[in-house]
Amino acid sequence: MRNGGIHYKDVDIQEASVRVTGTTAIVLSKIRLVAVVGGDEVTNPLVVTEVYVQQGDARKLASLSFTRLLGP
């Protein structure tokens, strides 16, 4: 990404859910990410996991991960 080999083109959020437990919130999103990699357009189905923790009056992002889905 630093050398400019990947250019993000579009993202389609297909599903999203939030679960709050105590001072922790977990956001799961199913997305389709379209990017141009080395001149070729690629589409990847992903699950994005965001974990937020309460700090004072605000929630702070503690973890962010992307998991590529296999299959159709």
N, C-alpha and C positions, 0 to 999 in steps of 0.2 A: 504494500500500500504506500510506503514511503517514496518509492521510485515512480509512482503514478501509473503502475501497471493495472490497477483495478479502479474502475469508475462506476460508482453506484448510479443506476438509472431509475429504478422504480421499486417501491415496496408495496405489497398488498397485504394488509392485515386481515386475515380470514377469521380468526377467533381470538378472544381475549378473556381472561378470567383473573379475579383477584381473590386471594384468601388472606385474611388478617388473623393472626394468632398472637395475643398479647401485644408486644411492642414491635412485632415483625410482620411485614406485609410481603407476600409473594405474588408476583404478576407473571402469568404464563400467556404467551402470545404465539399463535401459529401464523407464520407469514410466508409469502413467496417473494424472494429477493431477486431482482433482475439487475445484472451487472455486466460490464464489458471488461473482459479479462484478456489481455494480450491481443486485442482487436476482435475477439469473439464474444458474442452475447451469450450469457449463461443464465439460467433460472434455477434457483435452489430453494426447495422447501425447507424451512427452518422452524424450530421452536426456540423462542427467546425466553429466558428465565431471568427475572429481575428480583432481587431481594433487597428490601428496604428496612431499615431499623429506625425507631423513634429516637431522636436526640433533641431534647427540649420540646419546642413547639413544631419542629420540622421532622420530616422523614428524610433520611440520607441513604443514597444508593450504596449498599454494602457489597453486592455481587451482581455481575452481568455475564451471562453465558449464552452462546448460540450453539444449537445442536442440529446438525443436518439430518433430515428425515430420509430414509431409504424407501424405495418403492415408488409406485405411481403417484 
